Amino acid sequence: MLEAFVFATILCGFFGIILKKNLVMKILSMDVMSTGVIAYYVLVASRDGLFTPIVSGIETKAYSDPVPQAVILTAIVIGFSIQALMLVGVMKLARDNPTLESNEIEKNNTP
């Protein structure tokens, strides 16, 4: 059931990127899709029976891999920086164009 919600989040973001014409809404949809992908990665990485690799007196054999946590943190940071860069680009476009609709911007900038 949780996997269905994660895939629905990814699809909502994907369709938002395709169907929305406003550039800010496209950026927001990309962020929703990125959140869904990260949630799916966390869902796949969390399995039952795995323990955190902390030094203790308990003898366990099935340790969880800490590498996916590092990959997810890196993906979050890169996603945030890309989103900030795209918002700066939209701010620069907003100075020259009265609207943020992609169709209008294309009409205004074609010779």
C-alpha positions in Angstrom: 0.0 0.0 0.0 2.8 2.4 0.9 4.5 1.6 -2.5 1.3 2.7 -4.3 1.3 6.1 -2.5 5.0 6.6 -3.4 4.4 5.8 -7.0 1.3 8.1 -7.0 3.6 10.9 -5.7 6.1 10.3 -8.5 3.3 10.3 -11.1 1.7 13.4 -9.7 5.1 15.2 -10.0 5.7 13.8 -13.5 2.3 14.9 -14.8 2.7 18.2 -13.2 5.9 18.8 -15.1 4.3 17.8 -18.4 0.9 19.5 -18.0 1.6 22.7 -16.1 2.6 25.8 -18.1 3.8 28.0 -15.2 7.5 27.6 -14.6 7.2 27.9 -10.8 4.7 25.1 -10.9 7.0 23.0 -13.0 9.8 23.5 -10.5 7.4 22.5 -7.6 6.3 19.4 -9.6 9.9 18.4 -10.0 10.4 18.7 -6.3 7.4 16.5 -5.6 8.7 13.9 -8.1 12.1 14.0 -6.5 10.6 13.6 -3.0 8.7 10.5 -4.3 11.9 9.0 -5.8 13.7 9.5 -2.5 10.8 8.0 -0.6 10.8 5.0 -2.9 14.6 4.6 -2.3 14.1 4.7 1.5 11.2 2.2 1.2 13.3 -0.2 -0.7 16.3 0.2 1.6 14.4 -0.4 4.8 14.0 -4.1 5.3 13.0 -6.1 8.3 15.6 -7.9 10.4 18.5 -5.5 9.7 20.3 -3.7 12.6 22.2 -0.5 12.6 26.0 -0.9 12.5 26.6 0.5 16.0 29.3 -1.0 18.2 27.7 -2.7 21.1 27.9 -5.9 23.1 25.0 -7.6 21.2 26.1 -10.0 18.5 24.1 -9.5 15.3 24.8 -10.8 11.9 22.6 -8.8 9.6 23.7 -5.2 9.5 22.0 -2.5 7.4 24.1 -0.8 4.8 24.9 2.8 5.6 25.7 3.7 2.0 22.0 4.3 1.0 21.7 6.8 3.7 24.7 8.8 2.4 23.3 8.5 -1.2 19.9 9.9 0.0 21.5 12.8 1.9 23.5 13.6 -1.2 20.4 13.4 -3.4 18.5 15.8 -1.1 21.4 18.3 -1.1 21.7 18.2 -4.9 18.0 18.5 -5.4 17.8 21.5 -3.2 20.7 23.2 -5.0 19.1 22.5 -8.4 15.8 23.8 -7.3 17.5 27.0 -6.0 19.3 27.4 -9.3 16.1 27.0 -11.3 14.3 29.5 -9.2 17.1 32.0 -9.8 16.7 31.4 -13.5 12.9 31.9 -13.3 13.5 35.2 -11.3 15.8 36.4 -14.2 13.1 35.5 -16.7 10.5 37.3 -14.7 12.4 40.6 -15.0 12.1 40.5 -18.8 8.7 38.9 -19.2 5.4 39.9 -17.7 4.3 36.3 -17.2 5.9 33.0 -16.2 3.8 30.9 -18.6 6.2 28.9 -20.8 4.1 29.4 -24.0 4.1 33.2 -23.6 7.8 33.3 -22.9 8.5 31.2 -26.1 6.3 33.6 -28.1 8.0 36.7 -26.8 11.5 35.3 -27.4 11.1 33.9 -30.9 12.2 36.1 -33.8 
